Amino acid sequence: MPASFTPRLVNDPFGDPGLFIPFRFQGRAFLFDLGDAPTLSNRELLKVSHAFVTHTHVDHFIGFDRMLRVLLGRAKRLHLFGPEGFLDNLTGKLHGYTWNLVDAGDYPLVIEATEVRPDRTITRRLECRQRFADDGNPQESAFDGTLLAESALTVSAAVLDHEISCLGLALAERFHVHILVDGVRALGAAPGPWLGRFKEALYEKQPPESLFEVPLEKDERLSMTLSELSGAIARISDGRKIAYVTDVAYTDDNLSQIVSLAQNADHLFIEAGFLHEDRGIAREKSHLTARQAGRIARRCGARKMTIFHFSPRYQGRENELYREAEAAFVGE
């Protein structure tokens, strides 16, 4: 059954970390981490509405500069999230450039930036036309583990330890709406943005008898109740859940939080920087070994595991990392 979002790592396992998550029929995407991502096109970056940065080490945040360059001059609102210290680091990047020519209406870009602390979040609005100056009115809210709550999905986070705060992330659908393409064609319609509006009506629990207009060819429209349309073109199933964990120490507190965050994930993306024979180095650098990554995925009850963020010392030996992680995942 086709998924409503299709996550993929933006680089090979030795490249900068990052997970690109485009949504079908919505023309938007999320990013987990903002490392260098040459495989992402400008068109794909323009779809990004929300980017969640685990921490601001250079390999997780240097891609922000390219994203900023792509978005300048566009009527775009970008939501950014990061751990403690994120706002200072973000504004430091922005203030490293000169903005004397952006006062005109041609630069409507707005960044809504949120810093995540264990007990609260702090959000600032940064406008390009105001030269990304702090508006002096930060919004604080209690943090209960949820960063984003929409009618169809939630993004949750855990504040983990990498000798600095580092966010673990999870994206979960409330339920999954599978569109039957043959059913759409039988109505004389074609896939398009209207399917996103139809899904939104289901997620918002609009009354089954409410009318929904389906666009047909030649500007014609077909009016059906939401219940009729759902029966004709959709199948409802349990929602999917993915989780993303990178740059964390193998400690009891981190493990407890990761298991809670990624419990029963359909797909867990988890770093595996070192072989277990080099666990001393992993401990010093606050990273996981492949065996530890597999054990964590098993404890989470994840259905699928993908490891990434390999140390360059294992160039040509990546199969050893995969084998070690898989053995721990299946319980060998």
C-alpha positions, 0 to 999 in steps of 0.5 A: 500500500503506497505510503503518504510519506516516503523518507530517504537518507539524503546521502550514503552512510558516510556522508552528512546525516539527513532524512528527506520526507516528501508527502504525496499529493501535498507538494511539501516535505520535512527534513530531519537534519540539515547537513550538506545534501548535494543529492537534493535538488532546489525543487525538493528544497523548495518543498520543505516546510519544516526542518528539524535539526538534531544539533548544530555540529557542522555536518548536521547544519551546514546545509542551512546556508544552501537552503537559505540561498534557495528560499531567498526572494520567495513567499515562503515560511520555513519552520526550524527546530533545534536543541538548546543554543539553536537560536543563538547559532541560527541568528549567528549564521544569519548575521554573518551575511549583509542584508542591506538590499532586502527591505523591499517587498521582493524578500518575503521569506519568514523563518519561525525558529524554535529552540527545544529545551527539556522543559520548554520551547522558545520560538522567534520570528525572523523576517528577511525584510527586517534583516532577520532581526530579533523581534524581541518577542519570543514565544515560550511554551511548555514542552511535552514531547510534541513539536508539531501537531497537525490533523494528520500527523505529529512530530515528537522529540526527545532531548538526548545526550551527545555531550550537548543536547541532541534531539531524537525525532519521530514522525507518526500519522494518526491513520493512513488514507490510501488513495485508490487510483482506479477509483479516482479514474472511475469518477472521471478525475485525476490525482491532484491537490484536491486529494490532499484536501480530501484527506484533510477533511477525513483527518479533521473528522468532518461529518460524513454527510458533508459535500465534497467537490471533485474536479473533473476535466473541462472545469466540471465538478462532481459533488459527493458526500464525504462518506460516498467519496471515501468509499469510492476512492480510499482505504483507511489503515493504521498510520505509519511511524518513523524515527530518527536517532543520531549522535547519541551516547550509549547511556541508560538515560538515552536508551530509555528515552529512545525506546519511548520515542521510537516504540513500535516504529515502522522504520527506525533510522539510527546511526552506527558510527563504529564497529563494536570492537571500537566501542571505546572510541564510540564511547569517547565520541558519544556515538553508537556502535553498529551492535548497539544500534541493532540492540536499540532497534530491537528494544524499540520493536521497530519493524525495519532498521536503517543504519547510517553515519558511518565513521570514514575509518570503515570505508570499504568495510561497510558490510561489517557494520551492516552485518553487526547491526542486523545480527543484534537487531534479529537477536543473534 
